[in-house]
Amino acid sequence: MGSDMDDGQDAGDERAESAATPGREPLPRTAALPILPLAPWQRAEQAAEDQEPASPEPATEPAHPDTANLDLADQGSSSLGTSTGGLPQLSPDAGPETRALPLAQALEREKVKESAQDLEKLLLGAKRTMRRREAAAAAGISLLSARKLWRALGFPNLGDDDVAFTEVDLEALRTIVGNVRSSVLTEEAAVSITRSIGQMTDRMVVWQIEALVEDMVQNQGVSDPEARRRLVDRLPDLVDPLEKLLVYSWRRQLNAAVHRLGVRAETGLASSEEGRDGSEDDAPLPLARAVGFADLVSYTSLSRRMNERTLAQTVQRFENKCAEIISIGGGRLVKTIGDEVLFIAETPQAGAQISLTLATEFANDDFLPKARVSIVWGRILSRLGDVYGPTVNLASRLTALADPGTVWTDSVTAGTLEGDDRFVLDPQPTTQVRGFGDINPVVLSMGEGAGLVLD
């Protein structure tokens, strides 16, 4: 998995750094994939970082000789991660205020600090005993590879002298490296999967903390800062239940994804080289899916007149309603962007039912404004948890054109729904759509049948 370039660049950097540090045993030769070119905004940061002198550090055990074939490429900065990756070690008088604290306040701060330290022990599962170089050497890989995986998880840079890593961290690193060594994963796939876990769990943790804080503010009548302090004491009782629920949900979601792998609906789309309307715009894309958007009307102007609590209630009600309807309809909520949601479905019929239900539910909601909704059937590319392609762009354009409370689609999608009594199709005049030219939009409305049944 290495290359001839690695010894001259990545490993060379490591040996140079080792030689510049007196009394330290040179690091073993390790190979990595070629370093990807830095973005312009990263070059200045890299140059400044390269000028910093390396911190002296005790010699570490050399990596396993097989690591020459097991390294992972590095992109960018020169350390594993400037924080400890956990809770900062703050003194009671840290911060801009240097005046003496009242005894009660100082004791309260010390209590919070001790609670946070106890919680860290529970969460990390072991004591911090290793620096970044020591962890990398123990895992049998170069620092370049180890720090790339650390960054892929979403954690910031660490210094040479930071004792930040535990035996649990080392075991996780060995797990990833083991999958690469055994050829279960390529290096690129291992980094991508690690990044997916880091990004998803980061968003999940922030969501959970804010939900718990908001619950205490509303139901216990405490301030936001006080709720966050109390949460530190409350979290130990929630760690195990939340962890079990996370693993359960992941397994369930993976099982659902496996079932989706067998769905290859091609209705209305030629499975040959042709795409929509006989063109080749989306023909190379692998997945045939219904792509939909739902956008709240006048959300920007309304949000300016809302206080913090009302705005939070509006956003949560919108997201919860969308998530519920999309799930009931068998679709997948891809992402929420402010006042807009993007979702996909396996068939045009499922996408149409979800779209109509969204428009109807928002029109009948006394708290939320109406929504503009679109649905387009076509091919997409699914990467990094998102979806891409002309089908997605067309659905977005049609949402902007739709009247409040209506669902718009295009003629190709309408053709897949013809003859289905559950849907009524109302063709509209030809419309010029940016990036697509002339489009024949169709207003979609409910026909016979009850549609989606909401609990």
Backbone hydrogen bonds, N-H to C=O, Kabsch-Sander energy under -0.5 kcal/mol:
donor,donor_aa,acceptor,acceptor_aa,energy
6,D,3,S,-1.1
7,D,3,S,-0.8
8,G,4,D,-0.7
9,Q,5,M,-1.0
9,Q,6,D,-0.8
11,A,6,D,-2.0
12,G,6,D,-0.7
13,D,9,Q,-2.1
14,E,10,D,-1.7
15,R,11,A,-2.5
16,A,12,G,-2.5
17,E,13,D,-2.3
18,S,14,E,-2.4
19,A,15,R,-2.8
20,A,16,A,-1.7
21,T,18,S,-1.3
24,R,21,T,-1.4
31,A,67,T,-0.6
36,L,74,D,-0.6
42,Q,39,A,-1.7
43,R,39,A,-1.1
43,R,40,P,-0.5
44,A,40,P,-0.8
46,Q,42,Q,-2.6
47,A,43,R,-2.8
48,A,44,A,-2.4
49,E,45,E,-2.0
50,D,46,Q,-2.5
51,Q,47,A,-1.1
52,E,49,E,-1.1
67,T,64,H,-2.3
68,A,65,P,-1.1
69,N,66,D,-2.0
70,L,67,T,-1.8
71,D,67,T,-0.8
83,S,81,G,-0.9
83,S,157,N,-1.3
90,L,88,P,-1.3
94,A,91,S,-2.1
98,T,96,P,-0.6
106,A,102,P,-2.6
107,L,103,L,-2.6
108,E,104,A,-2.0
109,R,105,Q,-2.3
110,E,106,A,-2.2
111,K,107,L,-2.1
112,V,108,E,-2.3
113,K,109,R,-2.4
114,E,110,E,-2.4
115,S,111,K,-2.3
116,A,112,V,-2.4
117,Q,113,K,-2.1
118,D,114,E,-2.3
119,L,115,S,-2.3
120,E,116,A,-2.2
121,K,117,Q,-1.9
122,L,118,D,-1.7
123,L,119,L,-2.5
124,L,120,E,-3.1
125,G,121,K,-1.5
129,T,165,F,-2.7
130,M,165,F,-2.2
135,A,131,R,-2.4
136,A,132,R,-2.1
137,A,133,R,-2.5
138,A,134,E,-2.3
139,A,135,A,-1.6
140,G,136,A,-0.6
140,G,137,A,-0.9
141,I,136,A,-2.3
146,A,142,S,-2.2
147,R,143,L,-2.7
148,K,144,L,-1.2
149,L,145,S,-1.8
150,W,146,A,-2.0
151,R,147,R,-2.4
152,A,148,K,-2.1
153,L,149,L,-1.4
154,G,151,R,-1.5
155,F,150,W,-1.5
162,D,159,G,-1.0
163,V,161,D,-0.5
164,A,130,M,-1.3
164,A,162,D,-1.3
165,F,130,M,-2.4
170,L,166,T,-2.0
171,E,167,E,-2.2
172,A,168,V,-2.1
173,L,169,D,-2.3
174,R,170,L,-2.6
175,T,171,E,-1.9
176,I,172,A,-1.9
177,V,173,L,-2.5
178,G,174,R,-2.7
179,N,175,T,-1.7
180,V,176,I,-1.5
181,R,177,V,-2.9
182,S,178,G,-2.2
183,S,180,V,-1.3
184,V,179,N,-1.8
185,L,179,N,-1.9
190,A,186,T,-2.5
191,V,187,E,-2.2
192,S,188,E,-2.2
193,I,189,A,-2.8
194,T,190,A,-2.2
195,R,191,V,-2.4
196,S,192,S,-2.1
197,I,193,I,-2.1
198,G,194,T,-2.4
199,Q,195,R,-2.7
200,M,196,S,-2.3
201,T,197,I,-2.4
202,D,198,G,-1.9
203,R,199,Q,-2.0
204,M,200,M,-2.3
205,V,201,T,-2.7
206,V,202,D,-2.1
207,W,203,R,-2.3
208,Q,204,M,-2.6
209,I,205,V,-2.6
210,E,206,V,-2.4
211,A,207,W,-2.2
212,L,208,Q,-2.2
213,V,209,I,-2.6
214,E,210,E,-2.6
215,D,211,A,-1.9
216,M,212,L,-1.9
217,V,213,V,-2.4
218,Q,214,E,-2.4
219,N,215,D,-2.4
220,Q,216,M,-2.1
221,G,217,V,-0.6
222,V,216,M,-0.9
227,A,223,S,-2.4
228,R,224,D,-2.0
229,R,225,P,-1.7
230,R,226,E,-2.4
231,L,227,A,-1.8
232,V,228,R,-0.9
232,V,229,R,-0.6
233,D,229,R,-0.7
233,D,230,R,-0.7
234,R,230,R,-1.5
235,L,231,L,-2.4
237,D,234,R,-1.1
238,L,235,L,-2.2
239,V,235,L,-1.4
240,D,236,P,-0.5
242,L,238,L,-2.5
243,E,239,V,-2.4
244,K,240,D,-2.4
245,L,241,P,-2.2
246,L,242,L,-2.3
247,V,243,E,-2.2
248,Y,244,K,-2.4
249,S,245,L,-2.7
250,W,246,L,-2.5
251,R,247,V,-2.3
252,R,248,Y,-2.2
253,Q,249,S,-3.0
254,L,250,W,-2.5
255,N,251,R,-2.2
256,A,252,R,-2.3
257,A,253,Q,-2.3
258,V,254,L,-2.1
259,H,255,N,-1.9
260,R,256,A,-1.9
261,L,257,A,-1.3
262,G,258,V,-0.5
262,G,259,H,-1.1
263,V,260,R,-1.6
264,R,262,G,-0.7
269,L,266,E,-2.4
275,G,279,S,-4.4
278,G,275,G,-1.4
279,S,276,R,-2.4
285,L,282,D,-1.3
287,L,380,I,-1.9
289,R,287,L,-0.7
289,R,378,G,-3.0
290,A,345,A,-2.4
291,V,289,R,-0.6
291,V,376,V,-3.2
292,G,343,F,-2.8
293,F,374,S,-1.1
294,A,341,V,-1.7
295,D,372,R,-2.8
296,L,339,D,-2.3
297,V,370,K,-2.9
299,Y,296,L,-0.8
302,L,298,S,-1.9
303,S,299,Y,-2.8
304,R,300,T,-1.1
305,R,301,S,-0.6
305,R,302,L,-1.2
306,M,303,S,-1.1
311,L,307,N,-2.6
312,A,308,E,-2.2
313,Q,309,R,-2.3
314,T,310,T,-2.3
315,V,311,L,-2.5
316,Q,312,A,-2.4
317,R,313,Q,-2.4
318,F,314,T,-2.4
319,E,315,V,-2.7
320,N,316,Q,-2.8
321,K,317,R,-2.3
322,C,318,F,-2.3
323,A,319,E,-2.8
324,E,320,N,-2.3
325,I,321,K,-2.3
326,I,322,C,-2.7
327,S,323,A,-2.1
328,I,324,E,-2.5
329,G,325,I,-2.1
330,G,327,S,-1.6
331,G,326,I,-2.7
332,R,344,I,-2.5
334,V,332,R,-0.8
334,V,342,L,-2.1
335,K,342,L,-1.4
337,I,340,E,-3.5
338,G,336,T,-0.5
339,D,337,I,-0.6
340,E,337,I,-1.1
341,V,294,A,-2.1
342,L,335,K,-2.5
343,F,292,G,-2.5
344,I,332,R,-2.0
345,A,290,A,-1.9
351,G,347,T,-2.2
352,A,348,P,-2.3
353,Q,349,Q,-2.2
354,I,350,A,-2.2
355,S,351,G,-2.3
356,L,352,A,-2.4
357,T,353,Q,-2.1
358,L,354,I,-2.4
359,A,355,S,-2.3
360,T,356,L,-2.3
361,E,357,T,-2.7
362,F,358,L,-2.2
363,A,359,A,-1.7
364,N,360,T,-1.6
365,D,362,F,-0.8
366,D,364,N,-0.5
372,R,295,D,-2.9
373,V,406,T,-2.1
374,S,293,F,-2.2
375,I,408,W,-1.8
376,V,291,V,-2.4
378,G,289,R,-2.2
378,G,376,V,-0.5
380,I,287,L,-2.6
381,L,388,Y,-2.4
383,R,381,L,-0.6
383,R,386,D,-1.9
386,D,383,R,-2.6
388,Y,381,L,-2.4
391,T,379,R,-0.7
392,V,389,G,-0.6
393,N,389,G,-1.7
394,L,390,P,-2.8
395,A,391,T,-2.1
396,S,392,V,-1.9
397,R,393,N,-2.2
398,L,394,L,-2.5
399,T,395,A,-1.7
400,A,396,S,-1.4
401,L,397,R,-1.1
402,A,398,L,-1.6
405,G,371,A,-1.7
406,T,403,D,-1.9
407,V,444,L,-0.7
408,W,373,V,-2.4
409,T,442,V,-2.5
414,A,410,D,-2.6
415,G,411,S,-2.0
416,T,412,V,-0.9
416,T,413,T,-0.8
417,L,413,T,-0.7
417,L,414,A,-1.0
418,E,414,A,-0.8
420,D,417,L,-1.8
421,D,419,G,-0.7
423,F,420,D,-1.9
424,V,445,S,-2.9
426,D,424,V,-0.5
426,D,443,V,-2.3
428,Q,441,P,-2.8
431,T,439,I,-3.1
433,V,431,T,-0.6
433,V,437,G,-3.2
436,F,433,V,-2.5
437,G,433,V,-1.7
439,I,431,T,-3.1
442,V,409,T,-2.4
443,V,426,D,-2.7
444,L,407,V,-2.8
444,L,442,V,-0.5
445,S,424,V,-2.2
447,G,422,R,-2.9
448,E,421,D,-3.0
454,L,452,L,-0.7
